[in-house]
Amino acid sequence: MGIAYLNGELLPLEEARISPLDRGFLFADGIYEVIPAYSGVLFRLDEHLERLEHSLREIQLDNPHTRPQWKKILQSVIEKNGGGNISVYLQITRGAPAKRDHAYPEHCAPTVFAMTNPIATPAADTPDTCEGVAVITMDDIRWARCDIKSIALLPNVMMRQHAVQQGSAEAILIRDGFATEGSATNFFIVSNGVVVTPPKSHLILPGITRDLTVELCQENGIAIEEREVTEIELKKADEIWLSSSTKEIVPVVTLNGNSVGNGEPGEIWKSVAHLYVHYKRKLCGEA
């Protein structure tokens, strides 16, 4: 099952234990990050730690470590699990006070937990043979602070499960006539040769892969706009992509059972996928 990190100790995952009074268990009072590592090299670590710091500030939870300390902790977990291409799941909760109470406890040490999972070969690694995925749309039933990477994920879990039960890989969420993001992803559309993705706000998670995709488009002369996307635009898009740290950039070929474009991964997606893979390999010393 691998080696986990829990409150300063590296130990077999099956031996990791927390108190039933932990506020993450009782209230989902905590935040998390998922950070990929390729060939053992943490990918966009500063950007992930910046987002972690934002989430901690927004829930008024002190950061238990400095960035150099985080890097040392995360690197040790990667090394103990054999390196390679893996993702690190990092979770910080407000800890386990002596009694259950809704108000934030004083002088309570946070619970810090990390574990790893293997990364499957992303679609972007094989853009010329990728088949793409099916997606549905659903009403966005979540709270209004989606910019916080909270462990309170039940609405996301319910919507993702509904998508799976419909034979789809993901649900793109609709709020007041506008598409916000996927249940566990950001998204992009291509319309008339222009890539479009919703702007950062409290209604979406500021995705690390989303930001990198925007950068790659801007640096390579691919027209891109950050603006709201209507549900109608989404349904008429020539291309739709999903993005996340572990899935990278994935083309959508059907939406609600209807073909997106010609029903195959689009040419602009293929171009960006090649750029993404080159960036990743260069960053990790594989280019």
C-alpha positions in Angstrom: 0.0 0.0 0.0 3.0 2.3 0.1 4.6 4.7 2.6 2.6 7.6 4.0 3.5 10.7 5.9 1.5 11.5 9.1 2.5 14.4 11.4 6.2 14.1 11.0 6.4 10.3 10.6 6.9 8.1 7.6 5.1 4.8 8.0 3.2 2.1 6.0 -0.1 3.5 4.8 -2.1 0.8 6.5 -0.6 1.8 9.9 -1.6 5.4 9.6 -4.2 6.4 12.2 -6.0 9.7 13.1 -8.3 10.5 16.1 -12.1 10.3 15.5 -12.2 13.8 16.9 -10.1 15.1 14.0 -12.0 18.0 12.5 -11.3 16.7 9.0 -13.3 13.6 9.9 -16.0 15.4 11.8 -16.4 18.7 9.7 -14.4 18.3 6.5 -12.4 21.2 8.1 -9.3 21.0 6.0 -7.7 21.5 2.6 -5.7 19.4 0.2 -3.4 19.4 -2.8 -2.6 16.8 -5.5 0.9 17.3 -6.9 2.3 15.2 -9.7 5.9 14.1 -9.9 7.6 12.9 -13.1 10.7 10.8 -12.8 10.6 11.8 -9.2 10.6 15.5 -9.9 7.7 17.5 -8.4 5.8 19.3 -11.1 5.0 23.1 -10.7 5.6 22.7 -7.0 5.7 26.5 -6.2 2.4 26.9 -8.0 0.8 24.1 -6.0 2.2 25.5 -2.7 0.9 28.9 -3.6 -2.6 27.5 -4.0 -2.2 25.5 -0.8 -1.3 28.8 1.0 -4.3 30.5 -0.4 -6.6 27.7 0.8 -5.1 27.8 4.3 -5.5 31.6 4.5 -9.1 31.5 3.4 -10.1 29.0 6.2 -7.8 30.7 8.7 -5.6 27.8 9.3 -1.9 28.5 9.9 0.5 26.9 7.5 2.5 24.3 9.5 5.6 24.4 7.3 7.7 26.7 5.1 8.1 26.0 1.4 11.5 24.4 1.8 10.1 22.2 4.6 7.2 21.2 2.4 9.5 20.3 -0.5 11.7 18.2 1.9 8.6 16.4 3.2 7.1 15.8 -0.2 10.4 14.6 -1.7 10.9 12.2 1.1 7.4 10.7 0.5 8.2 10.3 -3.2 11.6 8.7 -2.5 10.1 6.3 0.0 7.6 5.2 -2.6 10.2 4.5 -5.3 10.0 7.8 -7.4 9.0 7.5 -11.0 5.7 9.0 -12.2 3.4 9.4 -9.1 1.2 11.9 -7.6 1.3 13.1 -4.0 -1.9 13.7 -2.1 -1.4 16.2 0.7 -4.1 17.0 3.2 -4.0 19.4 6.2 -6.9 19.5 8.7 -7.4 21.7 11.8 -6.5 18.7 14.0 -8.1 16.9 16.8 -9.2 19.1 19.8 -10.5 17.6 23.0 -14.2 18.1 22.1 -16.4 18.5 19.1 -17.5 22.2 18.6 -18.2 24.1 15.4 -16.0 27.1 16.4 -12.3 26.9 15.5 -10.4 25.5 18.5 -7.4 27.3 20.0 -4.0 25.8 20.3 -4.8 22.7 18.3 -2.0 21.1 16.2 -3.0 20.5 12.6 -3.1 17.0 11.1 -0.7 16.7 8.1 -1.1 13.6 5.9 0.5 12.7 2.6 0.4 9.6 0.4 1.2 8.7 -3.2 -0.6 7.1 -6.2 0.7 6.0 -9.5 -0.1 8.3 -12.5 -1.6 6.5 -15.5 -0.3 7.5 -18.9 -2.1 10.8 -19.7 -3.9 11.4 -22.9 -1.5 14.2 -23.8 1.4 11.8 -23.9 -0.2 10.0 -27.0 -2.1 12.8 -28.7 -2.1 11.1 -32.2 -3.8 8.0 -30.9 -5.9 9.3 -28.0 -9.7 8.5 -28.4 -11.1 11.2 -26.1 -13.8 10.9 -23.4 -17.5 11.4 -23.0 -18.9 14.1 -20.7 -22.3 15.2 -19.5 -23.6 18.6 -18.1 -25.1 19.0 -14.7 -26.3 21.8 -12.5 -23.5 23.2 -10.2 -24.9 22.5 -6.7 -21.7 23.4 -4.8 -21.0 26.2 -2.4 -19.8 29.7 -3.5 -16.1 29.2 -2.5 -14.9 26.8 -5.0 -11.5 28.6 -5.1 -10.7 26.9 -1.8 -9.4 23.3 -2.4 -11.5 22.0 0.4 -11.8 18.4 1.4 -15.6 18.9 1.6 -16.1 17.2 -1.7 -19.5 15.4 -1.4 -21.2 17.5 -4.1 -18.3 16.8 -6.5 -18.4 13.1 -5.6 -22.2 12.9 -6.2 -21.9 14.6 -9.6 -18.9 12.6 -10.7 -20.7 9.4 -9.7 -23.8 10.4 -11.7 -21.5 10.9 -14.7 -20.0 7.5 -14.3 -23.4 5.9 -14.0 -24.2 7.6 -17.3 -21.1 6.1 -18.9 -19.2 9.4 -18.9 -15.8 10.4 -17.6 -16.8 13.7 -16.1 -19.6 16.2 -15.6 -19.2 19.9 -16.6 -21.1 22.1 -14.3 -23.6 24.8 -15.2 -24.5 27.7 -12.9 -27.0 30.4 -14.0 -26.6 29.5 -17.7 -22.7 29.5 -17.6 -20.3 26.6 -17.5 -18.0 26.8 -14.5 -15.7 23.7 -14.4 -15.9 19.9 -14.1 -16.6 18.0 -10.9 -12.8 17.4 -10.7 -11.4 19.3 -13.6 -11.2 22.7 -15.3 -12.3 22.9 -18.9 -11.6 24.7 -22.2 -13.5 25.1 -25.4 -12.4 25.9 -28.9 -14.7 28.1 -30.9 -13.8 29.5 -34.4 -10.2 28.8 -33.7 -10.0 30.5 -30.4 -9.4 28.6 -27.1 -11.6 29.9 -24.3 -11.7 29.0 -20.5 -13.6 30.6 -17.7 -11.8 33.3 -15.7 -10.6 32.7 -12.1 -13.2 33.5 -9.5 -14.8 32.1 -6.3 -16.8 29.8 -8.5 -13.9 27.7 -9.9 -10.7 26.1 -8.5 -7.6 27.9 -9.9 -6.2 24.9 -11.6 -2.4 24.5 -12.0 -2.8 22.6 -15.3 -5.3 25.2 -16.4 -2.8 28.0 -15.8 0.0 26.1 -17.6 -2.3 25.5 -20.6 -3.1 29.2 -20.8 0.6 30.0 -20.6 1.5 27.5 -23.4 -1.2 28.9 -25.7 0.0 32.5 -25.0 3.6 31.7 -25.6 3.0 29.8 -28.8 0.7 32.1 -30.7 -2.5 30.1 -30.0 -5.4 32.5 -29.6 -6.9 32.2 -26.1 -9.4 34.1 -24.0 -10.3 33.9 -20.3 -14.0 34.8 -20.1 -17.3 33.2 -19.2 -18.6 30.4 -21.3 -22.3 30.1 -21.7 -24.0 26.7 -21.8 -25.0 27.3 -25.4 -21.4 28.0 -26.3 -20.3 24.8 -24.6 -22.8 22.8 -26.6 -21.8 24.4 -29.9 -18.0 24.2 -29.3 -15.7 22.8 -32.0 -13.5 21.3 -29.3 -13.8 20.7 -25.5 -10.9 19.8 -23.2 -10.7 18.9 -19.6 -7.6 19.6 -17.4 -6.3 18.4 -14.1 -2.9 17.8 -12.4 -3.0 14.0 -12.9 -5.0 13.8 -16.2 -3.2 16.8 -17.7 -5.3 17.8 -20.8 -8.0 15.4 -22.1 -10.1 15.9 -25.2 -13.9 15.5 -25.0 -15.5 13.8 -28.0 -19.1 13.6 -26.9 -21.2 15.9 -24.7 -24.6 14.7 -23.5 -24.4 12.0 -26.1 -23.8 14.4 -29.0 -20.5 14.6 -30.9 -18.2 17.5 -30.2 -16.9 18.7 -33.5 -16.4 15.7 -35.7 -16.4 13.4 -32.7 -12.6 13.1 -32.6 -9.9 14.9 -30.6 -9.4 18.3 -32.3 -6.3 19.6 -34.0 -5.8 22.5 -31.6 -5.9 20.1 -28.7 -3.3 17.9 -30.4 -1.0 21.0 -30.8 -1.4 22.0 -27.2 -0.9 18.4 -26.0 2.4 18.2 -27.8 3.5 21.5 -26.2 2.4 20.2 -22.8 4.4 17.0 -23.1 7.5 18.9 -24.3 7.2 21.3 -21.4 6.9 18.5 -18.9 9.8 16.5 -20.3 12.0 19.6 -20.4 11.1 20.5 -16.8 12.0 17.0 -15.7 15.2 16.8 -17.7 13.8 14.3 -20.2 13.7 16.4 -23.3 
